[in-house]
Amino acid sequence: MNLTKTYQALAQAFSYPWDKDELLMSVTQIAEQIKKTGGKNTLAGLTEFISHTDLAGVQEEYVSTFDLSPACAPYVGHHLYGDTHKKGKHMITVKGIFRDHDYHPPEDELPDHLSVLFDFAAHLSRKGADAERRDFMMTHVLTGAKKMNEIAANKPDMHWKDLITAACNICSADCEEVISC
């Protein structure tokens, strides 16, 4: 599994879609990675939606899914802690981990946004920090992403739900992967 490229593609796919071609390329890379690992391509619907919708329509759907619906907000802290002080503590912890690994997140996004977390996972993968990446994903990402996935699964008309499911499956496989001697 080429996790650097896969996590980078996930980071791009969960970012606000400024460029339809970049988004489509990211979703295609994620689908190819799933296919390589023997999984079923669940992203065909999202790929078709992006391909047949103009950029404004894709952006509208993104905002409707992630920004206007707190149930599917792409902020892991929201899914783990709701609107409590624990969410703030979680974000401070995550920022400290970023600092410890010389990662500089984008300044225009909160540290618990899935795009930032996946970009950090790509950063750790590039550095060969596999144990740290798996620990970070298991401790700070996967549980919140799975809660988000449970909510999205009950929304049949949501085009992005398959991306959320794919992200959970990739993270779960990464966290379960064991390196043998």
Buried (B, 14 or more C-beta within 10 A) or exposed (E): BEBBBBBBBBBBBBBBBEEBEBBBBBBBBBBBBBEEEEBEBBBEBBBEBBEEBEBEEBBEBBEBBBEEBEBBBBBBBBBBBEEEEEBEEBBEBBBEBBEEBEBEBEEEBBBBBBBBBBBBBBBBBBBEBBEBBBBBBBEBBBEBBBBBBEBBEEBEEBBBBBBBBBBBBBBBBBBEEEEEE
